[in-house]
């Protein structure tokens, strides 16, 4: 499931040298899935335990002046770039910049959802934060990708 960020991704030209990166891919269910459906599923895919983890994160980082992730419908995931088959979301902050890509990738064995992230820390706080969050991200990103695929499969069955 873990793969390099696809060379065709909108993340690649903007990715700083040495950025922390992670990517995972899953087969998409049969049917047509627009990138808008994928983005909607991404924002709806958070399980309750992840929402609780984000709330804990927000409490812990508040004293350091870091931006809250919870609250707004999209949290810190604002649109950065878009194509017909990919949306890049992210944020720039004083301690780090991050980008998350949701990409529908056509491959010989079918279409896949690729969820990729790069992070560029700016200072010791950003590097420390990434050291703590990076391993969790590697576990959470595949969970979110599977939840997106499940939502898309359920939507295809309902259509």
Backbone bond lengths (Angstrom), bond angles and torsions (degrees), N, CA, C in turn:
res aa  C-N    CA-C-N  psi(-1)  N-CA   C-N-CA  omega(-1)  CA-C   N-CA-C  phi
1 X - - - 1.442 - - 1.529 110.77 -
2 X 1.356 119.42 -38.02 1.460 120.96 179.00 1.526 109.29 -77.39
3 X 1.324 115.39 128.95 1.456 122.07 -178.87 1.523 108.64 -141.21
4 X 1.336 117.53 165.85 1.468 118.61 173.49 1.537 109.77 -69.33
5 X 1.331 116.05 159.71 1.455 120.07 174.96 1.530 107.32 -62.35
6 X 1.338 117.89 129.36 1.470 119.58 -178.37 1.531 111.46 -59.45
7 X 1.330 117.06 139.19 1.470 120.34 -179.21 1.529 112.82 -60.09
8 X 1.337 117.38 -24.44 1.466 120.75 -179.26 1.524 112.84 -81.27
9 X 1.335 118.31 -6.63 1.454 121.85 -176.94 1.527 111.59 -66.30
10 X 1.318 116.08 144.82 1.458 122.03 174.21 1.531 111.54 -63.51
11 X 1.334 117.50 -15.96 1.464 120.75 177.98 1.527 112.34 -69.12
12 X 1.311 116.66 -34.26 1.469 120.94 -170.46 1.531 113.04 -59.04
13 X 1.344 120.22 -51.36 1.469 118.28 -178.30 1.532 113.27 -63.94
14 X 1.323 117.33 -26.81 1.469 120.87 -176.59 1.524 112.98 -94.93
15 X 1.340 117.83 -6.27 1.459 120.49 -173.75 1.526 110.80 -75.18
16 X 1.327 116.41 122.04 1.463 119.37 179.00 1.525 111.36 -68.07
17 X 1.302 116.07 150.00 1.466 120.65 176.30 1.522 108.60 -58.50
18 X 1.320 116.04 135.75 1.454 121.51 176.86 1.514 115.22 78.36
19 X 1.324 117.75 7.17 1.468 120.00 -179.72 1.529 110.03 -65.64
20 X 1.327 115.75 143.35 1.464 121.55 171.35 1.522 106.36 -66.29
21 X 1.322 116.72 137.56 1.461 118.59 -178.74 1.518 111.70 -143.79
22 X 1.327 114.15 152.94 1.449 121.58 178.33 1.519 107.46 -152.39
23 X 1.322 116.85 143.15 1.457 121.42 178.54 1.522 109.21 -149.47
24 X 1.311 116.12 141.27 1.455 120.57 173.45 1.519 108.08 -138.60
25 X 1.328 115.94 152.88 1.465 119.52 -179.52 1.511 109.95 -138.45
26 X 1.326 113.70 146.94 1.459 122.16 178.37 1.516 108.95 -136.49
27 X 1.330 117.20 147.97 1.463 118.75 174.68 1.533 110.18 -64.39
28 X 1.316 115.32 138.90 1.460 120.03 174.92 1.523 109.49 -84.15
29 X 1.325 117.43 150.03 1.457 119.25 175.75 1.534 110.15 -63.99
30 X 1.308 115.74 154.18 1.456 120.71 179.28 1.524 108.77 -59.70
31 X 1.318 116.17 141.29 1.461 121.93 179.79 1.511 110.07 126.06
32 X 1.305 114.81 174.61 1.461 120.64 178.58 1.521 109.33 -91.61
33 X 1.313 116.41 129.17 1.450 122.03 179.25 1.526 107.51 -130.23
34 X 1.312 117.03 115.69 1.460 120.31 178.34 1.518 109.48 -76.50
35 X 1.315 115.17 159.92 1.465 119.06 177.35 1.529 109.47 -64.96
36 X 1.324 117.91 -29.57 1.469 119.98 177.46 1.527 110.90 -64.78
37 X 1.342 117.16 -39.32 1.475 120.44 176.62 1.527 110.71 -64.44
38 X 1.321 116.47 -38.42 1.470 120.90 178.49 1.530 110.05 -63.95
39 X 1.330 116.90 -44.62 1.470 120.75 -179.66 1.530 109.85 -64.47
40 X 1.327 117.15 -44.03 1.472 120.17 177.53 1.532 110.61 -58.44
41 X 1.325 116.44 -43.50 1.467 120.77 179.65 1.528 110.74 -65.63
42 X 1.332 117.89 -36.44 1.464 122.03 177.66 1.523 110.41 -59.21
43 X 1.326 117.08 -47.41 1.458 119.99 -177.50 1.521 112.60 -73.29
44 X 1.332 117.27 -20.69 1.466 120.84 179.22 1.528 112.47 -96.13
45 X 1.326 117.65 -4.72 1.468 121.71 -168.72 1.524 115.20 -86.48
46 X 1.312 118.98 -7.35 1.463 119.57 -174.98 1.522 111.96 -67.97
47 X 1.330 117.36 118.35 1.467 119.98 175.51 1.530 110.36 -70.57
48 X 1.327 117.85 159.33 1.474 120.57 -178.47 1.528 113.45 -55.26
49 X 1.332 118.68 -38.46 1.455 120.23 -179.50 1.524 111.58 -64.31
50 X 1.351 117.60 -32.03 1.457 120.16 178.64 1.528 110.29 -73.18
51 X 1.331 116.33 -38.19 1.471 119.27 175.97 1.533 110.18 -61.29
52 X 1.324 117.42 -39.34 1.469 121.52 177.63 1.532 110.40 -65.99
53 X 1.329 117.23 -39.62 1.460 121.60 178.45 1.532 110.93 -64.35
54 X 1.327 116.51 -40.71 1.473 120.68 177.83 1.526 110.07 -64.74
55 X 1.337 117.18 -41.24 1.471 120.47 178.13 1.528 110.23 -62.22
56 X 1.334 117.76 -41.09 1.462 121.38 177.23 1.523 110.41 -64.37
57 X 1.316 116.92 -44.17 1.460 121.74 178.00 1.522 110.21 -56.62
58 X 1.336 116.41 -46.55 1.465 120.57 -178.91 1.529 111.57 -60.56
59 X 1.331 117.34 -39.21 1.471 120.76 178.13 1.529 111.12 -66.36
60 X 1.327 116.11 -41.62 1.463 120.42 -176.63 1.525 112.89 -71.01
61 X 1.330 117.85 -35.51 1.469 119.83 -175.68 1.520 112.96 -91.76
62 X 1.328 117.54 -10.44 1.461 121.04 -180.00 1.520 113.88 -51.67
63 X 1.338 117.97 -48.16 1.472 119.26 -179.64 1.537 114.13 -61.93
64 X 1.330 117.07 -18.96 1.461 120.93 179.85 1.521 112.49 -91.18
65 X 1.346 116.15 -0.89 1.459 120.57 178.47 1.518 114.27 78.21
66 X 1.336 117.80 17.00 1.458 119.83 179.41 1.527 110.49 -80.67
67 X 1.298 115.39 149.20 1.454 122.79 -177.71 1.523 110.37 -65.14
68 X 1.339 114.99 138.99 1.463 120.52 176.83 1.526 109.79 -71.63
69 X 1.332 116.19 144.42 1.462 120.78 176.48 1.525 111.17 -90.77
70 X 1.324 116.84 -33.15 1.463 121.14 -177.30 1.527 109.17 -85.21
71 X 1.322 115.20 168.84 1.453 119.63 175.42 1.501 111.43 117.98
72 X 1.319 117.27 -86.67 1.463 120.77 179.64 1.513 109.45 -65.74
73 X 1.312 116.24 157.13 1.468 121.14 -178.02 1.525 111.34 -54.11
74 X 1.314 117.03 -38.60 1.458 119.57 -178.33 1.520 112.22 -103.54
75 X 1.341 118.23 2.33 1.459 120.16 -179.98 1.504 111.01 56.19
76 X 1.325 117.56 -129.53 1.463 121.51 -179.52 1.527 112.00 -92.17
77 X 1.295 117.40 7.49 1.460 121.11 -177.65 1.530 110.23 -91.53
78 X 1.335 116.36 82.11 1.466 118.81 177.50 1.523 109.25 -94.33
79 X 1.329 117.83 150.42 1.466 120.51 -179.92 1.532 111.26 -65.45
80 X 1.329 115.10 133.43 1.466 121.84 179.62 1.529 110.18 -114.14
81 X 1.327 116.92 -44.10 1.468 121.68 -177.90 1.529 108.73 -151.61
82 X 1.321 114.75 159.00 1.469 118.90 -176.47 1.522 110.07 -154.15
83 X 1.323 114.60 143.42 1.460 121.84 169.16 1.532 106.46 -136.02
84 X 1.289 116.36 -175.67 1.464 120.73 -179.15 1.522 112.40 -63.84
85 X 1.337 116.71 -25.55 1.465 119.80 -176.06 1.524 114.67 -125.65
86 X 1.342 116.53 9.31 1.464 118.71 -178.62 1.527 110.73 -149.70
87 X 1.323 114.91 144.19 1.462 121.95 171.47 1.525 107.13 -128.83
88 X 1.326 115.22 133.77 1.457 121.65 176.20 1.523 107.29 -110.98
89 X 1.322 115.12 126.98 1.459 123.27 179.64 1.514 108.07 -117.60
90 X 1.315 117.60 155.58 1.456 118.14 177.12 1.498 113.61 170.96
91 X 1.322 113.38 -167.03 1.462 120.47 -177.70 1.519 108.49 -161.55
92 X 1.320 115.76 148.44 1.454 122.82 171.38 1.521 106.55 -109.84
93 X 1.307 116.53 133.54 1.454 120.70 -179.13 1.533 108.11 -138.38
94 X 1.303 116.65 173.18 1.465 120.06 -177.19 1.524 112.12 -65.62
95 X 1.334 117.96 -30.39 1.465 120.07 -176.05 1.524 113.41 -94.95
96 X 1.339 117.75 -27.75 1.463 120.72 177.92 1.527 110.54 -165.72
97 X 1.324 114.93 161.19 1.463 123.12 171.18 1.516 106.36 -113.98
98 X 1.338 116.79 144.13 1.460 118.53 175.01 1.516 110.12 -141.23
99 X 1.319 114.28 153.88 1.460 122.69 175.69 1.522 108.06 -135.81
100 X 1.324 115.52 138.41 1.457 122.38 173.74 1.511 107.65 -124.26
101 X 1.315 116.57 129.58 1.455 122.49 179.90 1.522 109.94 -109.95
102 X 1.320 115.41 137.23 1.464 123.22 169.66 1.518 104.94 -114.79
103 X 1.319 116.63 113.80 1.455 122.66 -171.57 1.520 110.64 -127.05
104 X 1.325 116.29 131.75 1.466 121.59 170.13 1.522 105.73 -94.42
105 X 1.318 115.45 113.88 1.464 121.52 -174.62 1.521 109.88 -112.17
106 X 1.324 116.35 121.41 1.464 121.21 176.16 1.526 108.25 -85.97
107 X 1.329 115.61 123.24 1.459 121.96 178.53 1.523 108.45 -126.83
108 X 1.318 118.36 166.88 1.465 120.33 -178.16 1.536 113.75 -55.25
109 X 1.344 116.76 -31.40 1.466 119.38 -178.50 1.530 112.87 -93.56
110 X 1.334 118.07 11.47 1.462 121.66 176.93 1.517 111.66 124.58
111 X 1.319 114.47 -174.39 1.468 119.65 -179.58 1.522 109.83 -89.00
112 X 1.340 114.00 145.02 1.457 121.51 -178.87 1.522 109.93 -129.28
113 X 1.321 115.22 149.68 1.450 122.04 168.93 1.518 106.58 -93.20
114 X 1.327 115.97 126.40 1.457 120.88 176.59 1.528 107.28 -117.31
115 X 1.327 115.55 121.65 1.467 122.62 176.67 1.526 106.18 -109.97
116 X 1.333 114.91 116.16 1.469 120.44 -176.11 1.522 110.14 -127.86
117 X 1.322 114.95 150.84 1.458 121.27 178.49 1.514 110.06 -140.64
118 X 1.324 116.15 141.00 1.464 120.79 164.99 1.515 108.27 -127.25
119 X 1.335 114.81 148.72 1.459 121.73 -179.43 1.521 108.35 -135.08
120 X 1.338 114.94 134.14 1.467 120.78 175.64 1.527 107.93 -120.50
121 X 1.340 117.88 104.85 1.467 119.63 175.99 1.530 110.35 -73.40
122 X 1.332 116.41 148.14 1.463 121.62 -179.13 1.516 113.24 -104.12
123 X 1.326 117.39 -21.69 1.457 119.61 -172.34 1.528 108.99 -156.34
124 X 1.326 115.97 -174.10 1.469 120.52 -177.80 1.526 111.41 -62.45
125 X 1.323 117.50 -37.45 1.460 120.18 177.58 1.528 110.61 -61.89
126 X 1.326 117.01 -44.32 1.467 120.91 178.41 1.517 112.43 -64.32
127 X 1.329 116.87 -41.00 1.465 120.74 178.69 1.526 110.90 -66.78
128 X 1.328 116.60 -41.28 1.466 120.21 177.59 1.521 111.81 -65.27
129 X 1.323 116.00 -43.60 1.465 120.91 178.25 1.529 110.02 -60.10
130 X 1.326 116.47 -45.88 1.466 120.58 -179.85 1.526 111.42 -64.61
131 X 1.330 117.50 -36.36 1.470 120.39 177.90 1.526 110.81 -61.75
132 X 1.325 117.12 -35.45 1.467 121.22 178.47 1.529 112.77 -79.74
133 X 1.325 116.30 -42.28 1.465 121.13 -172.41 1.528 112.28 -86.02
134 X 1.326 118.18 -29.92 1.462 121.33 -176.67 1.521 114.30 -51.69
135 X 1.338 118.78 -51.84 1.467 119.17 178.78 1.535 112.75 -61.86
136 X 1.326 116.99 -36.97 1.473 119.51 176.70 1.525 110.82 -65.74
137 X 1.332 115.40 -40.67 1.466 119.35 179.60 1.525 110.70 -59.35
138 X 1.327 116.99 -41.20 1.469 120.68 -179.55 1.533 111.61 -62.99
139 X 1.326 116.85 -25.05 1.474 120.17 176.00 1.528 111.83 -87.88
140 X 1.336 116.64 -37.00 1.465 120.98 -174.12 1.527 111.99 -77.29
141 X 1.329 118.47 -39.86 1.466 120.89 -176.35 1.537 111.96 -55.89
142 X 1.331 120.29 -45.86 1.467 118.99 177.44 1.534 113.02 -64.53
143 X 1.329 116.90 -33.05 1.473 120.14 177.16 1.519 109.52 -63.41
144 X 1.329 116.66 -44.92 1.470 120.90 178.49 1.522 109.96 -64.96
145 X 1.326 118.11 -42.20 1.469 120.69 179.37 1.531 110.43 -60.19
146 X 1.334 117.36 -43.67 1.474 119.98 178.55 1.526 110.81 -64.35
147 X 1.331 117.19 -38.79 1.468 120.30 178.89 1.530 110.79 -65.22
148 X 1.325 117.89 -38.61 1.467 121.15 176.65 1.521 109.85 -62.15
149 X 1.323 116.91 -47.81 1.470 121.14 -179.29 1.530 110.46 -61.47
150 X 1.332 117.51 -41.40 1.471 120.20 177.58 1.527 111.30 -61.20
151 X 1.348 116.75 -43.70 1.468 120.24 178.98 1.521 111.09 -63.04
152 X 1.332 116.34 -41.36 1.463 119.59 179.11 1.526 110.53 -65.72
153 X 1.327 116.78 -40.39 1.472 120.38 178.65 1.525 110.49 -64.48
154 X 1.329 117.39 -41.13 1.465 120.66 178.30 1.514 110.92 -64.21
155 X 1.336 116.43 -39.74 1.465 120.51 178.40 1.513 111.68 -65.59
156 X 1.338 116.89 -37.10 1.468 120.52 178.67 1.514 110.63 -66.88
157 X 1.347 117.05 -35.63 1.470 120.04 178.76 1.522 111.51 -70.52
158 X 1.355 115.71 -32.25 1.462 120.00 -178.07 1.527 112.02 -78.03
159 X 1.325 117.72 -20.62 1.475 121.62 -175.71 1.508 112.01 -72.38
